[in-house]
Amino acid sequence: MALGFFALALFLFLTLDSDVASSSTASASASAASSEGVEVQVTYGTVLKLMHEKTKFRLHSHDVPYGSGSGQQSVTGFPGVDDSNSYWIVRPQPGTNAKQGDAIKSGTIIRLQHMRTRKWLHSHLHASPISGNLEVSCFGGESDSDTGDYWRLSIEGNGKTWKQDQKIRLQHIDTGGYLHSHDKKYSRIAGGQQEVCGVREKRADNIWLAAEGVYLPVTESK
């Protein structure tokens, strides 16, 4: 297990921004703590996989466009754990005082940046390919982000700040849709992967958990 965390930290050191990479050793230690029953906070700069609670698929993207709707980069649910295209970087809303290492409270607006392609988890009014709900895509780039990338974090239960393995919902600011998945699967371009979309009602299929990842430690207030 420790070797696996070290390998992930090394991978991130070679591929991520220097501000994230410089904290990789401490991050791996924070991730290891979760296996020992210690609560691990999700902070800005954390690189994680979001697991769909009901199906256990991971939120995933790749450089493959939708064949309908917006034609933007597709977002799916991926059945395996060991796929680097399922990593997302937790970023704050622009124009706030939030900084790397800050804990994230329920109700906060966040963005999720796809680690491989650097695009943002995005939604809009285009119809999703299988169910006809709100399409969820990846769009933009490092300096190209708009309100279509904004998601409000809602923690299920009594927690006040986001922690690993804690049930959450993400509600899209522009459309009101909750990040959603279900067992409806693609048969062609993303064969075996399941649809990710947005729906405006709270359902059991809206719930996600922060799973595998490199968790940056909380920055201590001075």
N, C-alpha and C positions, 0 to 999 in steps of 0.2 A: 504493500500500500504506500509506504513512504517513498519507494522508488518511483511509483506512478506520479506522486505529487511533484517530485523533483523533476521528472521528465516534462511535465506540464509547465512548471516554472521556467525551465530552460527554453522550451518552445516559445513561451510568451516573451522571454528576454530577447529572442532573436526576431520576433515578428511584431511586437507592439510598440507603442510610443515609449520614449525613454522614461517618461514620468511614471508609467505603469511598470515597465520592466525593472526599474531601480528598486521597486518594492517587492519583487517576485519571491525572494526568500522568505520574508515575513508573511507574505500572502499564503505560501504553501503551508506554513506553520498554522495559520488560521484555519485553513481548510482541513488540515489533519486534526485540529481540535474538535471538529464536528463529529468525527468518528469516535471520539472519546466522551461524547455526551455533553460537550461544552457548547453553549449557544454561540453561533457565529453571526455577526451583523453583516448585512449587505450594505456596502458603502459606495459612494461615487468612485468610479475607476475599477470596481470589481468586474471581473470577467467570469461569466457564468452561463450555465445552460438552464433554460426554463423547462420544467417538466409538466406536461399536462396531467393533472391528477388522475383523471378517470381512465385514460388510455395508456399512460406512462410514456407517450411519445415526447420527443424533445422539439422545441421550437427551432426551426431550421430555415436556412436560405442558401441559395447558390446562384451562380451567374447564368440563370435560365429564365427567360422572360415568360410571362403568361401569354398564351395564345389567344386570349380574349380580354375583354375589359380594358384596363389601362395599358397593357403590354409592358408593365414595369417588372422588375425582378421579382420572381415568385417566392412566396413564403409557404412552408409546409410543416407538417409534423413528421419527424423522422423516428423510425422504430429502434435504431441502435443507439448505444451510449457513446461509442468511440468514433465520433465523426467531428472533425474540427469545424465544419460548417454550421455547427449548432452553438457556437460560442457567441455571446453578446456582451458588449461593454455597457455598463450602466452609466449614463451621463445625465447631468442636470439640465433643467430648462435654461436656455440662454438668458442673460440679463439678471440672473439672481446672484446672491453672494455665496452660493453653494460651491464647495471645493472638494477635491479628491480626499477621500478618507472620512467625509461627513456621513453620519448615519442618516437614514431616510425615513421620515415619518409617514404614517398612513395619511392619505389625502394629498400628498405631494405630487406635482407633475414631473415626470421623468421622461427621458428618451432612452431608447435601446439602439446601440450602433452595432451592426453586424461586423464581427471582427475581421473576417476574410475580405469582404468587398467594401467595407467602410461606409455602407449605405445605412439609412435609418429605417427602423420598423415604422411603417406608414399605413394609413388607411384613408378611405374616401368613399364616395357614393357609387363607384363602379360595382357591379354585381360579381360575387365570387363565382369561380368556374363551375363548381358542382352543385352547391345548394342555393345559389342565387342570393345569399346574404351579402353583407358588406365585404368587399375585397380587402385583404391585407397584403401589402407588398413591401418591398424595400426600395427606397428612393433617395436621391440626393447624394451628398458626399460630405467630406470633412467640414467644408465651409458653406455647404448648401443644405440648409435645414429650415423647415417652416412649421406652422402649427399642425400640419398633417402628421407630424412626428411626435406629437405630445400625447402622453398617456398618464392618467391619474391612477396612482397606486392606492388600492383599498385592501387593507389587511383584514382577513376574516378572524373573528374572535376578539380577544382582549389585548392583543399586542399593539404597541404604540409605534415601534420602529421595525423595519423589515429585517427578518432573519432567515437564514438558510432553513429549508424544509418547512417553512411556514406557508399556510394557504393564503393566496392573494388573488385579487382580480385586477386587471388593467382595463380602464375605460378610456376609449379614445375621445379626446376633447372635442374635435370638430364634428364628429358624427354621433357621439353618445354610445357607440357600439362597444361591447365588451370583447376583449380578445378571447376567441372561442375555437375549439376544435371538436372533432367527433370522429366516428369510425368510418366516415365516407372517404374512400381511398381513390387516388389517381391510378389509372391503368396504363398510361403511356409514358409521357416525358418523365414524370416522377413516380414511376410504378412502385406500388407498395407504400408510398408516403401518403399521409392523410391531409385533408383540407384544413387549413387554418383560415378563419374568417372573423367578421365582427357581427355580433347580434346585440340588439338593444335591450333585451330582457336578461335579468339575472337567472342563470341556469347552473346546474351542476357541472356542465361542460365548459363553464367560464373559469374554472379554478386552476391555478398554476402554482408551482413551487420552485424556488431557487434550488437547484440540485448541484451537479458537479461544477467545479470552477476554481478560480484563484481569487480569494477574498482578501481585499486590502484591509488592514487593521484600522479601527476607528481612530481618527486624529484627535488627540487630546487637546482640549481648550487650554489656552495659555492665560 
